[in-house]
């Protein structure tokens, strides 16, 4: 409560299921949420805010996948090392997502400045693969 998830969506193995879990939790009637390692009990509103953060990451990751210019990156890295090309491209997409997320969430959820890049990267890869 009050914080972003731990690194890489709390090290979730199934990103789509992690994202859906917010709606599953909110389908229950509850007032108190016991969320783990931070200093206070949570509320239903905390889960709603966390869901909003994750949905924002999904939106920004999708936008970054659509707008980051792969060809421009390829012109800089060349095609001789495809792993370098894709590493730079994927990091650039995750950074574009992060650049959109951090200003909106700083002061609203703790840790956004620390873990949003990892969350963006994980969601971006899920959008590409899952």
Secondary structure, DSSP 8 states (H G I E B T S, - for coil): --B--SHHHHH-S-HHHHHHHHHHHHTS--SEE--SSSSS-EEHHHHHHHHHHHHHHHHHHHHHHHHS-HHHHHHHH-SS-HHHHHHHHHHHHHHHHHHHHHHHHTTTSBTHHHHHHHHHHHHHHHHHH-
